[in-house]
Amino acid sequence: MLRLFLLVLLGGCTHSLPPRTADTFLDPKDRDWLKVYRHELDIAVQNNDNEAYYFFLQEIVKESYYQQTGKRFNANPAIRRIK
């Protein structure tokens, strides 16, 4: 009985083919990034994750700017101190 259990445990849930990108039907033009970032921002608030909150807040600002102007922000903008 133990041998049968081990056989089922080790060989019961195997996949013959790994997933491929062709299996995913995703058109990047249909992706609403603001909706995705807002969802992630809500999750960050629920988990009290400040780093994720500020990261997704910046992504929301960048995506909003892109949708309004058609221009992308620099991925790593220089931070300046205002005196």
C-alpha positions, 0 to 999 in steps of 0.5 A: 500500500505504501508503494502504491501511495508513493507511486501516485504521489510522485507520478500522479500530477505530471504535465507532458508539455510545459506552458508556452507563451503562445498559450496565452491570448493577450493583446498588450493594446487591450491591457489597462495598466492603470486598472492593474496598478490600482489593483496592486495599490489596493493590495499594498494598502491591505498588506500595509506594504509601504514600498509597494504602495509608493512603487505602484503610485509612481507607476500610476503617475507615469502611466497617466502622464503617458496616456495624456501626453504620449510621452514616457517618463525616464525609467529612473528619473533623477531626484532633485532636492528643492532648496 
